[in-house]
Amino acid sequence: MFGYGDPRGRPELRAALADHLARARGVYASPENVLICAGISHGLQILSKVLADRGAKNIAVESYGLERYWELLAAAGLQTLPLPLDTHGTDPVPPVDTDAVLLTPAHQFPVGTTLQRDRRTAVVDWARRTGGLILEDDYDGEFRFDRQSVGALQGLDPNCVVYLGTASITLAPGLRLAWMAVPPVLAEQAAATKG
Ligand SMILES: Cc1ncc(COP(=O)(O)O)c(C=O)c1O
């Protein structure tokens, strides 16, 4: 247990997370596709390298989001393109020639709106149509406040959405513990990049 082990993380933890995420967030993942990382920021570092290595040039991000994430994506060579924001939150469908999109569907950061059903379907349709990748930052999806719980976007199509979760909000950011559920086609490359 104290050796270097599998770069994806301990198999017991990945199995427990796959089970928990299915029940709590409607995430569809097998333990093989779960990757433990040291924060969503670390997960984005891994994914931005995976995207750049696959030839991606740009990624759409939410207006008023976290600048340090945009810097991190830019450091991997990706151009960040802001998505428009209206009274319903982010309009998540980027132009067709966009390679990926980073979203906070549960509660748009920092505005707090929940991505509505028609927009969820529209962005998944975009990903299916263009081969684009959706990165779902589910930083506080466990909290539903006074609203009905909304499951993760990843459940709509686990082949084109990477789900990212963290213990930073529910427990403490000092833990540096987070997880990703990666589409099967990217799982090996993401594990090798982290390794
Ligand atoms: C939008 C957003 N994503 C993710 C995180 C958590 O990041 P990490 O897991 O790297 O601590 C936060 C924390 O404040 C956040 O505001």
The ligand as a Gaussian input file, in Angstrom:
#p B3LYP/6-31G(d) Opt

LIG

0 1
 C      -15.110000      26.710000      -9.434000
 C      -14.265000      25.864000      -8.547000
 N      -13.818000      24.688000      -9.002000
 C      -13.061000      23.881000      -8.219000
 C      -12.707000      24.236000      -6.939000
 C      -11.867000      23.309000      -6.119000
 O      -10.590000      23.202000      -6.648000
 P       -9.550000      22.191000      -5.993000
 O      -10.171000      20.819000      -6.019000
 O       -8.331000      22.288000      -6.851000
 O       -9.288000      22.633000      -4.588000
 C      -13.136000      25.445000      -6.412000
 C      -12.766000      25.831000      -5.076000
 O      -13.016000      26.896000      -4.595000
 C      -13.947000      26.280000      -7.242000
 O      -14.389000      27.460000      -6.798000

